[in-house]
Amino acid sequence: MEFSALLTDLYQLTMAACYFEEGMAEEATFSLFVRRLPQNRAFLVAAGLDEALRYLESFHFRQEDLAYLERLGLFKSKFLQFLEGLRFTGQAAALPEGSIFFANEPIIEITAPIIEAQLVETYLLNIFNIQTMVATKAARCLLAAPDKTLVDFAARRTQGADASLKVARASYLAGFAATSNVLAGKLFGLPVVGTMAHSFIESFPREIDAFRSFARLFPEKTVLLIDTYDTLAAAQKAVAVAKELAAKGYRMLGVRLDSGDIASLAKEVRRILNEAGLNYVKIFVSGGLDEFAIRDLLDQGAPIDAFGVGTKMGVSADAPYLDSAYKLVRYGRRPVAKLSVGKATLAGDKQVFRKVEDGQMIEDLIGLREEAIPEATPLLVPVMKDGKRIFFEDLATSRARFQQELSQLPEGLKALSPPFPTYPVRLTEALSHLQEEVRQRLLKETEHSKF
C-alpha cells in the first residue's frame, strides 16, 4: 500500500510552515492516547502498529503532492523545497499490537524534529482509531461466545474498501477464526471462508438443485444457506444432500441461518439434523450480529456452532469512535502540557507499567520513560530508531499476546455492559511531580505574560 503525506489536515501543514519560518527544529515528543473509554468498554485492544510503522518509514511528499500544494497558493517555495526532501527520522515507542490498555495510557509516543512529528498526526490517529476500535469490538464478541467460531463478514458494510481490510485484520488479531474478505486473506495471510447468497438459491429452478450444484463443486466445503424460503423444509433437503455427500465419502460442514427467529429455528434445525444422524453438521448463523445478539442467542440455548459477524462489528456500532488525541508533551528540553478543563494532558516522555499477581492484572502505572518500577512490566517498547523500524512481529504473535493478556484481565472487566469495576491506573510519584512543576510554570508564565 502506498501512503500519501497529503492525507493530513491542512493545519498540520500551516503549523509546519510556521515552524519552518521560525527556525523551530528541536526534537519534540507527541503522545497518542485515548482520553476516556466509550460507555460500553472496560478496556481497549491496541491495533494498527504494523501499518503505522510502515507509514512512518515511507513518509515523503511526491512531486505531484508538492505541485498540488503549490497550486493552493498558501506556502512559500522554500518551504515546499524543504518538504521535498523531508523524511521521518525520529524514534517511537509503542504498545505492541494485541496489548490491552486503558484511558490516558499512551498507545504510541513519537519523538522527532517537531515538523516531522507534527505532520504525521492525522494519519496516525486514523490508523490507530479504527483498528483499535474494531479489535476491541471483536474481542467483546469473542467474550460473548468464547467457545464458538467467529468469522468476519463485514466487508460489504464497512466505510470503504480500506476499512474492510483493517476490520478483517483487527478482528483476526482479537481472535476471530477467519474472514470472508479474500483480499484481506491474501494481504495478511488470514483464513478465508464463505458459503452462498440467497441470489444463488433463487437462480435455480429448485432449492435442492442449488444445494446439489454447490455440493458437487465443493464437497469438502459445503455449507448450505437454508432460510431463503421455508427454513425447516430446506433443512430436510440439506439432510438429503448431506447423505449424498456421505455416500461419496464426504462430510457436509454445515448449514447457515441468516433470518427469522434464529434461536427457535436453530433448535429445530439441530433436531432435524440429529434425527438424521448428522450430529457433525454445524449450524452457522449470520445477520445483524454483535456481542449482545450473540449473548442473547446463547442465553436462549440456541445450539449454534459458529457466527458470521458483519455490520455491527465492522463499524463498532455501539461505540463508533474513540476519544483519542495526539498531543505535544515535550519540545526540546521543556516538558509541556495542556491545562484545559476536561482535556488536560500529561507532560513528558512516558512509560506504562503493569503489575500482575497470581496471573491477574492488578494495577497500571503511568510514569516517566526513564523510570524503573520494581515488580512491574514496562509495556511501551522501542519500535523505531532514526526513522527505521526496529520492531517486527507477525500477526500470530500479536494474536497470542491478546489471548494471554485477556486471560489476565479481571473477570469483571470482561462484562459486556456497565457497571464495570474500576481498574486502577495511577501516575507514579515522579510523573505526578513533573505535572505539578509544569502546571505551576505555565500558570506563572501566563500570569506574567505581556502582549
RODO-2510 file (C-alpha; in nm, 4 decimals, decimal comma):
residues 451
     n   res          X          Y          Z
     1     m     0,0000     0,0000     0,0000
     2     e     0,1325     0,3448    -0,0929
     3     f     0,0905     0,6081     0,1765
     4     s     0,0441     0,9739     0,0878
     5     a     0,1842     1,2505     0,3072
     6     l    -0,1109     1,4599     0,1874
     7     l    -0,3501     1,2506     0,3921
     8     t    -0,3337     1,5079     0,6668
     9     d    -0,5280     1,8057     0,7931
    10     l    -0,4358     2,1385     0,6391
    11     y    -0,3487     2,2862     0,9754
    12     q    -0,0669     2,0356     1,0124
    13     l     0,0946     2,1902     0,7066
    14     t     0,0279     2,5512     0,8057
    15     m     0,1767     2,4843     1,1519
    16     a     0,4754     2,3136     0,9879
    17     a     0,5233     2,6183     0,7639
    18     c     0,5306     2,8413     1,0720
    19     y     0,7803     2,6137     1,2458
    20     f     0,9967     2,6304     0,9340
    21     e     0,9727     3,0077     0,9096
    22     e     1,0625     3,0466     1,2774
    23     g     1,3539     2,8050     1,2546
    24     m     1,1943     2,5688     1,5065
    25     a     1,3590     2,2317     1,4521
    26     e     1,4166     2,0932     1,8001
    27     e     1,3154     1,7435     1,8970
    28     a     0,9561     1,7059     2,0131
    29     t     0,7627     1,4204     2,1699
    30     f     0,3940     1,3668     2,0947
    31     s     0,1789     1,1144     2,2805
    32     l    -0,1189     0,9341     2,1215
    33     f    -0,3758     0,8156     2,3763
    34     v    -0,7487     0,7738     2,4428
    35     r    -0,8853     1,0276     2,6915
    36     r    -1,1760     0,8187     2,8164
    37     l    -1,3229     0,4812     2,7307
    38     p    -1,6559     0,4558     2,5454
    39     q    -1,9557     0,3859     2,7667
    40     n    -1,9696     0,0106     2,6993
    41     r    -1,5949    -0,0503     2,7133
    42     a    -1,3925    -0,1531     3,0167
    43     f    -1,0697    -0,1937     2,8185
    44     l    -0,9255    -0,1411     2,4698
    45     v    -0,7127    -0,3612     2,2431
    46     a    -0,4165    -0,1939     2,0739
    47     a    -0,4133    -0,2455     1,6977
    48     g    -0,2628    -0,0647     1,3999
    49     l     0,1064    -0,0501     1,4912
    50     d     0,2263    -0,2503     1,1914
    51     e     0,0613    -0,0101     0,9480
    52     a     0,1794     0,2916     1,1477
    53     l     0,5418     0,1813     1,1250
    54     r     0,5148     0,1179     0,7522
    55     y     0,3659     0,4648     0,7120
    56     l     0,6406     0,6350     0,9109
    57     e     0,9150     0,4550     0,7189
    58     s     0,7700     0,5538     0,3831
    59     f     0,6697     0,9111     0,4745
    60     h     0,7525     1,1556     0,1938
    61     f     0,5941     1,4112    -0,0379
    62     r     0,5765     1,3103    -0,4034
    63     q     0,6272     1,5596    -0,6828
    64     e     0,2543     1,5636    -0,7597
    65     d     0,1856     1,6319    -0,3906
    66     l     0,4171     1,9318    -0,3919
    67     a     0,2674     2,0566    -0,7199
    68     y    -0,0775     2,0477    -0,5599
    69     l     0,0436     2,2359    -0,2512
    70     e     0,1990     2,4978    -0,4756
    71     r    -0,1320     2,5466    -0,6562
    72     l    -0,3020     2,6197    -0,3236
    73     g    -0,1030     2,9425    -0,3068
    74     l    -0,0510     2,9120     0,0684
    75     f     0,3103     2,8102     0,1001
    76     k     0,6422     2,9705     0,0151
    77     s     0,8701     2,7971    -0,2317
    78     k     1,1442     2,7466     0,0291
    79     f     0,9045     2,5538     0,2499
    80     l     0,7939     2,3362    -0,0418
    81     q     1,1579     2,2695    -0,1267
    82     f     1,2096     2,1652     0,2348
    83     l     0,9139     1,9259     0,2135
    84     e     1,0604     1,7667    -0,0981
    85     g     1,3475     1,6190     0,0990
    86     l     1,1554     1,5587     0,4220
    87     r     1,1581     1,2076     0,5690
    88     f     1,0674     1,0766     0,9122
    89     t     1,3954     1,0476     1,1038
    90     g     1,2673     1,0078     1,4573
    91     q     1,2059     0,7497     1,7263
    92     a     0,8920     0,5791     1,8506
    93     a     0,7894     0,3681     2,1494
    94     a     0,4563     0,1875     2,1412
    95     l     0,2294    -0,0811     2,2811
    96     p     0,2708    -0,3970     2,0706
    97     e    -0,0476    -0,4989     1,8913
    98     g    -0,2799    -0,7135     2,0976
    99     s    -0,1946    -0,5272     2,4192
   100     i    -0,4844    -0,4447     2,6496
   101     f    -0,4775    -0,0845     2,7669
   102     f    -0,6861     0,1808     2,9411
   103     a    -0,7663     0,5523     2,9279
   104     n    -0,4769     0,8020     2,9232
   105     e    -0,2162     0,5322     2,8606
   106     p    -0,0038     0,6118     2,5533
   107     i    -0,0539     0,3796     2,2574
   108     i     0,2490     0,5304     2,0867
   109     e     0,4867     0,8176     2,1581
   110     i     0,6660     0,9822     1,8662
   111     t     0,9934     1,1699     1,9149
   112     a     1,1329     1,3621     1,6173
   113     p     1,2100     1,7142     1,4946
   114     i     0,8836     1,8976     1,5531
   115     i     0,7829     1,9351     1,1880
   116     e     0,8163     1,5595     1,1282
   117     a     0,6309     1,4712     1,4470
   118     q     0,3534     1,7215     1,3725
   119     l     0,2880     1,6197     1,0144
   120     v     0,2226     1,2518     1,0944
   121     e    -0,0530     1,3216     1,3498
   122     t    -0,3606     1,2871     1,1305
   123     y    -0,2616     0,9619     0,9647
   124     l    -0,1505     0,8012     1,2909
   125     l    -0,4794     0,8864     1,4617
   126     n    -0,6674     0,7444     1,1632
   127     i    -0,4658     0,4215     1,1706
   128     f    -0,4931     0,3531     1,5425
   129     n    -0,8531     0,4708     1,5883
   130     i    -1,0322     0,2336     1,3536
   131     q    -0,8173    -0,0707     1,4202
   132     t    -0,8216    -0,0366     1,7985
   133     m    -1,1957     0,0323     1,7930
   134     v    -1,2704    -0,2767     1,5801
   135     a    -1,0267    -0,5077     1,7604
   136     t    -1,1992    -0,4158     2,0862
   137     k    -1,5455    -0,4768     1,9412
   138     a    -1,4325    -0,8119     1,8016
   139     a    -1,2837    -0,9075     2,1384
   140     r    -1,6187    -0,8407     2,3028
   141     c    -1,7902    -1,0676     2,0500
   142     l    -1,5468    -1,3421     2,1475
   143     l    -1,6217    -1,2793     2,5154
   144     a    -1,9897    -1,3384     2,4384
   145     a    -1,9100    -1,6750     2,2776
   146     p    -1,5680    -1,7911     2,3980
   147     d    -1,6048    -2,1490     2,2773
   148     k    -1,7599    -2,0688     1,9390
   149     t    -1,6148    -1,9936     1,5952
   150     l    -1,6500    -1,6327     1,4786
   151     v    -1,5917    -1,5134     1,1231
   152     d    -1,5614    -1,1587     0,9850
   153     f    -1,8475    -1,0859     0,7428
   154     a    -1,8102    -0,7056     0,7477
   155     a    -1,6534    -0,6235     0,4104
   156     r    -1,9744    -0,5132     0,2383
   157     r    -2,0826    -0,2781     0,5161
   158     t    -1,7641    -0,1024     0,6268
   159     q    -1,6996     0,2616     0,5380
   160     g    -1,4772     0,1974     0,2392
   161     a    -1,2584    -0,0742     0,0923
   162     d    -0,9566     0,0164     0,3049
   163     a    -1,1673    -0,0067     0,6191
   164     s    -1,2790    -0,3574     0,5220
   165     l    -0,9164    -0,4727     0,5158
   166     k    -0,8420    -0,3131     0,8517
   167     v    -1,1525    -0,4756     1,0020
   168     a    -1,0558    -0,8211     0,8749
   169     r    -0,7066    -0,7906     1,0220
   170     a    -0,8143    -0,6344     1,3524
   171     s    -1,0875    -0,8914     1,4130
   172     y    -0,8444    -1,1764     1,3454
   173     l    -0,5971    -1,0164     1,5865
   174     a    -0,8683    -1,0258     1,8535
   175     g    -0,9449    -1,3938     1,7983
   176     f    -1,1804    -1,4321     1,5011
   177     a    -1,1130    -1,7543     1,3122
   178     a    -1,1378    -1,6271     0,9550
   179     t    -1,2714    -1,3637     0,7174
   180     s    -1,4875    -1,3644     0,4067
   181     n    -1,2637    -1,0882     0,2612
   182     v    -1,0439    -1,2560     0,0007
   183     l    -0,8047    -0,9625    -0,0443
   184     a    -0,7501    -0,9470     0,3315
   185     g    -0,6717    -1,3176     0,3208
   186     k    -0,4050    -1,2556     0,0581
   187     l    -0,2522    -0,9461     0,2214
   188     f    -0,2438    -1,0679     0,5809
   189     g    -0,2379    -1,4461     0,5472
   190     l    -0,5827    -1,4878     0,7040
   191     p    -0,8005    -1,7984     0,6610
   192     v    -1,0872    -1,7200     0,4203
   193     v    -1,4301    -1,8808     0,4292
   194     g    -1,7631    -1,8374     0,2530
   195     t    -2,0969    -2,0011     0,1861
   196     m    -2,3525    -1,8692    -0,0638
   197     a    -2,6060    -1,5893    -0,1055
   198     h    -2,9822    -1,6057    -0,1383
   199     s    -2,9436    -1,4979    -0,5017
   200     f    -2,7610    -1,8246    -0,5692
   201     i    -3,0545    -2,0226    -0,4340
   202     e    -3,3098    -1,8105    -0,6208
   203     s    -3,1311    -1,8515    -0,9544
   204     f    -3,2013    -2,2257    -0,9655
   205     p    -3,5431    -2,3740    -1,0528
   206     r    -3,5430    -2,5700    -0,7268
   207     e    -3,3725    -2,5061    -0,3964
   208     i    -3,2261    -2,8557    -0,3825
   209     d    -3,0721    -2,8044    -0,7279
   210     a    -2,8737    -2,5117    -0,5878
   211     f    -2,7681    -2,7219    -0,2893
   212     r    -2,6541    -3,0105    -0,5113
   213     s    -2,4673    -2,7816    -0,7506
   214     f    -2,2627    -2,6317    -0,4681
   215     a    -2,2023    -2,9708    -0,3053
   216     r    -2,0789    -3,1215    -0,6343
   217     l    -1,8201    -2,8460    -0,6836
   218     f    -1,7165    -2,8002    -0,3189
   219     p    -1,7829    -3,1345    -0,1483
   220     e    -1,5315    -3,0670     0,1312
   221     k    -1,6522    -2,7102     0,1962
   222     t    -2,0288    -2,7441     0,1758
   223     v    -2,2267    -2,5023     0,3935
   224     l    -2,5847    -2,4585     0,2711
   225     l    -2,7929    -2,1439     0,3213
   226     i    -3,1337    -2,2758     0,4244
   227     d    -3,3535    -1,9717     0,5016
   228     t    -3,4401    -1,8455     0,1515
   229     y    -3,7907    -1,9934     0,1504
   230     d    -3,9034    -2,2417     0,4183
   231     t    -3,6181    -2,2987     0,6629
   232     l    -3,7308    -2,6292     0,8071
   233     a    -3,8175    -2,7721     0,4648
   234     a    -3,4746    -2,6623     0,3437
   235     a    -3,3166    -2,8357     0,6426
   236     q    -3,4721    -3,1610     0,5231
   237     k    -3,3242    -3,1002     0,1766
   238     a    -2,9881    -3,0325     0,3390
   239     v    -3,0169    -3,3722     0,5072
   240     a    -3,0657    -3,5348     0,1671
   241     v    -2,7603    -3,3584     0,0226
   242     a    -2,5524    -3,4444     0,3294
   243     k    -2,6369    -3,8123     0,2856
   244     e    -2,5489    -3,7935    -0,0842
   245     l    -2,2125    -3,6454     0,0115
   246     a    -2,1603    -3,9105     0,2793
   247     a    -2,2179    -4,1810     0,0200
   248     k    -1,9241    -4,0353    -0,1735
   249     g    -1,7026    -4,0194     0,1337
   250     y    -1,7510    -3,6506     0,2252
   251     r    -1,8936    -3,4770     0,5299
   252     m    -2,1079    -3,1705     0,4865
   253     l    -1,9688    -2,8899     0,7017
   254     g    -2,2835    -2,7043     0,7947
   255     v    -2,5988    -2,5085     0,7295
   256     r    -2,6425    -2,1341     0,7660
   257     l    -2,9315    -1,9312     0,9060
   258     d    -2,9500    -1,5605     0,8276
   259     s    -3,3041    -1,4522     0,9212
   260     g    -3,6164    -1,5298     1,1210
   261     d    -3,6341    -1,6363     1,4827
   262     i    -3,2799    -1,7671     1,4858
   263     a    -3,2918    -1,9222     1,8317
   264     s    -3,6022    -2,1343     1,7720
   265     l    -3,5045    -2,2200     1,4140
   266     a    -3,1591    -2,3324     1,5256
   267     k    -3,3171    -2,5662     1,7788
   268     e    -3,5496    -2,7177     1,5187
   269     v    -3,2749    -2,7493     1,2583
   270     r    -3,0479    -2,9167     1,5141
   271     r    -3,3257    -3,1654     1,5901
   272     i    -3,3726    -3,2444     1,2199
   273     l    -3,0006    -3,2934     1,1660
   274     n    -2,9544    -3,5082     1,4748
   275     e    -3,2521    -3,7300     1,3948
   276     a    -3,0897    -3,7952     1,0570
   277     g    -2,7648    -3,8946     1,2248
   278     l    -2,5912    -3,5735     1,1171
   279     n    -2,4643    -3,4593     1,4553
   280     y    -2,1407    -3,3478     1,2867
   281     v    -2,3130    -3,0879     1,0657
   282     k    -2,2613    -2,7452     1,2213
   283     i    -2,5136    -2,4628     1,2477
   284     f    -2,3729    -2,1309     1,1321
   285     v    -2,5694    -1,8074     1,1767
   286     s    -2,5338    -1,4519     1,0496
   287     g    -2,7412    -1,1373     1,0155
   288     g    -2,7117    -0,8256     1,2323
   289     l    -2,4949    -0,9868     1,4970
   290     d    -2,2789    -0,8306     1,7651
   291     e    -2,1771    -0,9314     2,1171
   292     f    -2,5218    -0,8517     2,2568
   293     a    -2,7120    -1,0513     1,9930
   294     i    -2,4696    -1,3419     2,0268
   295     r    -2,5085    -1,3429     2,4038
   296     d    -2,8879    -1,3346     2,3756
   297     l    -2,8960    -1,6277     2,1323
   298     l    -2,6739    -1,8414     2,3515
   299     d    -2,8686    -1,7431     2,6633
   300     q    -3,1773    -1,8849     2,4877
   301     g    -2,9959    -2,2139     2,4466
   302     a    -2,9611    -2,1854     2,0695
   303     p    -2,7377    -2,4745     1,9508
   304     i    -2,5173    -2,2551     1,7321
   305     d    -2,1613    -2,3554     1,6458
   306     a    -2,0367    -2,0503     1,4550
   307     f    -2,1265    -1,6874     1,3911
   308     g    -2,0680    -1,4659     1,0891
   309     v    -2,0326    -1,1170     1,2352
   310     g    -2,0600    -0,8256     0,9951
   311     t    -2,2005    -0,4747     1,0029
   312     k    -2,2127    -0,4008     1,3741
   313     m    -1,8629    -0,5320     1,4360
   314     g    -1,7163    -0,3692     1,1256
   315     v    -1,8334    -0,0219     1,2269
   316     s    -1,8256    -0,0841     1,6042
   317     a    -2,1891     0,0194     1,6008
   318     d    -2,2436     0,0886     1,9700
   319     a    -1,9130     0,2788     2,0060
   320     p    -1,8169     0,4013     1,6585
   321     y    -1,5394     0,6384     1,7635
   322     l    -1,2675     0,6813     2,0232
   323     d    -1,1981     0,9996     2,2167
   324     s    -0,8350     0,9869     2,1106
   325     a    -0,5731     1,2583     2,0941
   326     y    -0,2165     1,3193     1,9764
   327     k    -0,0615     1,5853     2,1954
   328     l     0,2752     1,7536     2,2349
   329     v     0,4289     1,6563     2,5683
   330     r     0,7829     1,7880     2,5245
   331     y     0,9592     2,0396     2,2995
   332     g     1,3354     2,0470     2,3246
   333     r     1,4174     2,0103     2,6929
   334     r     1,0900     2,1693     2,8020
   335     p     0,8049     1,9390     2,9104
   336     v     0,4722     2,0876     2,8019
   337     a     0,1071     2,0175     2,8782
   338     k    -0,2426     2,1366     2,8004
   339     l    -0,4330     2,2627     3,1052
   340     s    -0,7808     2,2892     2,9512
   341     v    -1,0588     2,1584     3,1743
   342     g    -1,1568     1,8093     3,0630
   343     k    -0,8739     1,7935     2,8107
   344     a    -0,5611     1,8307     3,0208
   345     t    -0,2609     1,6291     2,9056
   346     l     0,0324     1,4635     3,0793
   347     a     0,3682     1,6308     3,0172
   348     g     0,6868     1,4382     2,9465
   349     d     0,8024     1,1248     2,7674
   350     k     0,6199     0,8374     2,9345
   351     q     0,6159     0,4677     3,0049
   352     v     0,3289     0,2437     3,1199
   353     f     0,3997    -0,0196     3,3836
   354     r     0,1758    -0,3134     3,4691
   355     k     0,1633    -0,5173     3,7867
   356     v     0,0374    -0,8748     3,7631
   357     e    -0,0119    -1,1025     4,0634
   358     d    -0,1230    -1,4653     4,0556
   359     g    -0,1889    -1,4377     3,6843
   360     q    -0,4170    -1,1336     3,7105
   361     m    -0,3628    -0,7677     3,6293
   362     i    -0,3896    -0,5616     3,9466
   363     e    -0,2666    -0,2123     3,8546
   364     d    -0,1164     0,0055     3,5809
   365     l     0,1129     0,2981     3,6467
   366     i     0,1891     0,5775     3,4025
   367     g     0,5394     0,7044     3,4694
   368     l     0,8370     0,8765     3,3155
   369     r     1,0114     0,6973     3,0298
   370     e     1,3352     0,6550     3,2227
   371     e     1,1704     0,5168     3,5387
   372     a     1,2018     0,1600     3,6592
   373     i     0,9231     0,0167     3,8745
   374     p     1,0065    -0,2939     4,0787
   375     e     0,7802    -0,5921     4,0090
   376     a     0,6099    -0,4110     3,7193
   377     t     0,6489    -0,4734     3,3466
   378     p     0,7051    -0,1776     3,1097
   379     l     0,4538    -0,2002     2,8254
   380     l     0,5837     0,0518     2,5705
   381     v     0,8671    -0,0931     2,3626
   382     p     1,1062     0,0841     2,1209
   383     v     0,9683     0,0343     1,7698
   384     m     1,1603     0,2912     1,5584
   385     k     1,5063     0,4425     1,5764
   386     d     1,6412     0,7152     1,3476
   387     g     1,3438     0,6691     1,1175
   388     k     1,3996     0,2956     1,0772
   389     r     1,1709     0,0252     1,2033
   390     i     1,3326    -0,1893     1,4722
   391     f     1,0278    -0,3870     1,5885
   392     f     0,8892    -0,6695     1,3770
   393     e     0,6148    -0,9067     1,4854
   394     d     0,3854    -1,1375     1,2918
   395     l     0,0104    -1,1358     1,3372
   396     a     0,0092    -1,4741     1,5093
   397     t     0,2339    -1,3363     1,7854
   398     s     0,0117    -1,0310     1,8330
   399     r    -0,2950    -1,2541     1,8448
   400     a    -0,1319    -1,4756     2,1089
   401     r    -0,0402    -1,1674     2,3154
   402     f    -0,4023    -1,0594     2,3262
   403     q    -0,5196    -1,4027     2,4378
   404     q    -0,2606    -1,4052     2,7153
   405     e    -0,3485    -1,0554     2,8362
   406     l    -0,7197    -1,1328     2,8164
   407     s    -0,6615    -1,4291     3,0474
   408     q    -0,5012    -1,1860     3,2953
   409     l    -0,7833    -0,9313     3,2782
   410     p    -1,0031    -0,9223     3,5920
   411     e    -1,3296    -1,1049     3,5246
   412     g    -1,5471    -0,8031     3,5997
   413     l    -1,3838    -0,6110     3,3145
   414     k    -1,4928    -0,8810     3,0710
   415     a    -1,8605    -0,7956     3,1217
   416     l    -2,0412    -0,6657     2,8136
   417     s    -2,2334    -0,3905     2,9921
   418     p    -2,1611    -0,1494     3,2771
   419     p    -2,1235    -0,1043     3,5643
   420     f    -1,7653    -0,2262     3,5418
   421     p    -1,5278    -0,2477     3,8373
   422     t    -1,2620     0,0221     3,8399
   423     y    -0,9255    -0,0928     3,7139
   424     p    -0,6613     0,1198     3,8882
   425     v    -0,4452     0,3364     3,6623
   426     r    -0,2408     0,5921     3,8508
   427     l     0,0562     0,8203     3,7974
   428     t     0,3905     0,7462     3,9536
   429     e     0,5204     0,9928     4,2082
   430     a     0,7834     1,1162     3,9643
   431     l     0,5319     1,1810     3,6860
   432     s     0,2902     1,3487     3,9282
   433     h     0,5705     1,5760     4,0477
   434     l     0,6549     1,6702     3,6887
   435     q     0,2896     1,7582     3,6189
   436     e     0,2774     1,9953     3,9110
   437     e     0,6068     2,1576     3,8093
   438     v     0,4818     2,2115     3,4559
   439     r     0,1457     2,3385     3,5757
   440     q     0,2997     2,5937     3,8097
   441     r     0,5415     2,7084     3,5416
   442     l     0,2676     2,7512     3,2817
   443     l     0,0388     2,9360     3,5205
   444     k     0,3215     3,1674     3,6185
   445     e     0,4139     3,2324     3,2553
   446     t     0,0508     3,3028     3,1683
   447     e     0,0035     3,5344     3,4649
   448     h     0,3120     3,7441     3,3853
   449     s     0,2947     3,7396     3,0066
   450     k     0,2736     4,0704     2,8239
   451     f     0,1203     4,1349     2,4859
***
